[in-house]
Amino acid sequence: MDDTTVAVLMEPVQGEAGVVVPPDDFWPGLRELTTSRGIALVADEVQSGLGRAGATLACELWGVQPDLVCLGKALGGGIVPVSAVVGRPDILGVLTPGTHGSTFGGNPLACAVGVAALDLLSTGQYQARAAASGQVLKERLDALVERGLLTAARTVGLWAGVDVDPTLGTGRDLCEALLERGVLATDTHGATIRLSPPLSIVQPELEMALDILEESLVSLREERDATGAAAGGAETTGAPEPEAEASGSSDDEPRTADAQGDAGPPENGTPEHATPADGTTENPSSAVAADATDAEPTAADPDPAPDAAAAGAPGAADGAHAEAVVDGAPETDAPETDAPEADAAPEADAGTPAAPETEPDAAPDARPAAETPEDAPSAAPAKRRAPSAKRRQGSPRRGSTAAAADAGDSPAETPAEGPGGRSELSPTAG
């Protein structure tokens, strides 16, 4: 504080920080300091006021009366949002009628609800209930701390902030566990949650809520222990795996054998894994390598690729050759590779008429060559414009234009339509 300080504004209990309660001598010392300097002490009791802390105002717990008090939340009774400033007349009197305006200030419904809420608190019944129920809340939470389910618990009246063990989860995790069991709470600052039961709660309901809190914490601990046990088991059972990989090394070999099997059996009919004539035993990979080596001269022969391309097989010059090398199949010596060359020569020499084979390919594309240039443009647009003419039957002008286009009229012959100069558009652009 210095000569420029005019007021001190603080929360008696810090709600958003996790229900942090100050030491017992804090507010009395602050009241003494501000009074000695002629500075206003303003208490933000939007969360802690109106019975929440077991008194009408939380400052009353330390016997302190602020100069100004900010109220809200509970002032609306949970029905409408409303706030107010209460304080000394000499300070509030600075604002005369008309010097302060508020768009929603003085709302009749909000004022009526606020007055009704204050009437309920005027008897002191709810403040006393909050104090008594708050004692039950404190005892149950302290027991959870002793069991290790909570790391800390702070209570004041019917209001508590609890810290969750980070190994069990976050405050959000605990709130979701409570939600699944029918209890609503809010988390703040990571591992902290706030508990704010309604002042009208009865003790059986409070006990049930605390039982659910304990059940949720136990569930989180069981999940943590199960996860830790699973992780430890995975580390223990995972040790022999490298030996299996080193001794077996069978991951790649069956795939090679399957690839050989897909390519078909060898020509001589001998199984792939049969014992050779010399009596030695070969593993599957050796057999496949041997087959692939035998097939390489045939696969490397450049003749099959040009013959396949001449036979009209798309991509045969590249695909057939690559397939023979990869698969290593002995079938590359089979007659299928040389078949295209054998078939192509007789057909050319025998003089077999090729007209039936070439007519289907030439029919769609050879039409422009067979027809006159005058017929080609009119025939193609006629087929494309037919659907447009049907869609434009509702517009007489557009319909006539479409009909003219279908008839093969040129753009110059299309009559003008309206002031927009539509005659400049071609039939195809219409």
Sequence and secondary structure as in RCSB ss.txt:
>XXXX:A:sequence
MDDTTVAVLMEPVQGEAGVVVPPDDFWPGLRELTTSRGIALVADEVQSGLGRAGATLACELWGVQPDLVCLGKAL
GGGIVPVSAVVGRPDILGVLTPGTHGSTFGGNPLACAVGVAALDLLSTGQYQARAAASGQVLKERLDALVERGLL
TAARTVGLWAGVDVDPTLGTGRDLCEALLERGVLATDTHGATIRLSPPLSIVQPELEMALDILEESLVSLREERD
ATGAAAGGAETTGAPEPEAEASGSSDDEPRTADAQGDAGPPENGTPEHATPADGTTENPSSAVAADATDAEPTAA
DPDPAPDAAAAGAPGAADGAHAEAVVDGAPETDAPETDAPEADAAPEADAGTPAAPETEPDAAPDARPAAETPED
APSAAPAKRRAPSAKRRQGSPRRGSTAAAADAGDSPAETPAEGPGGRSELSPTAG
>XXXX:A:secstr
  TT  EEEE SSBTTTTSB   TTHHHHHHHHHHHTT EEEEE TTTTTTTTSSSSGGGGGT   SEEEE GGG
GTTTS   EEEE HHHHTTS TTSS  SSTT HHHHHHHHHHHHHHTTSHHHHHHHHHHHHHHHHHHHHHHTTSE
EEEEESSS EEEEE TTT  HHHHHHHHHHTT   EEETTTEEEE   TT  HHHHHHHHHHHHHHHHHHHHHHH
HHHHHHHHHHHHTTTHHHHHHHH  SHHHHHHHHHHHH   TT   TT   TTS    HHHHHHHHHHHHHHHHH
 SSHHHHHHHTT TTHHHHHHHHHHHH  GGGGSHHHHHHHHHHHHHHHHT   HHHHHHHHHHHSHHHHS TTH
HHHHHHHHHHHHHHHHTTT HHHHHHHHHHHTT  GGGS   TTTTGGGS TTT 
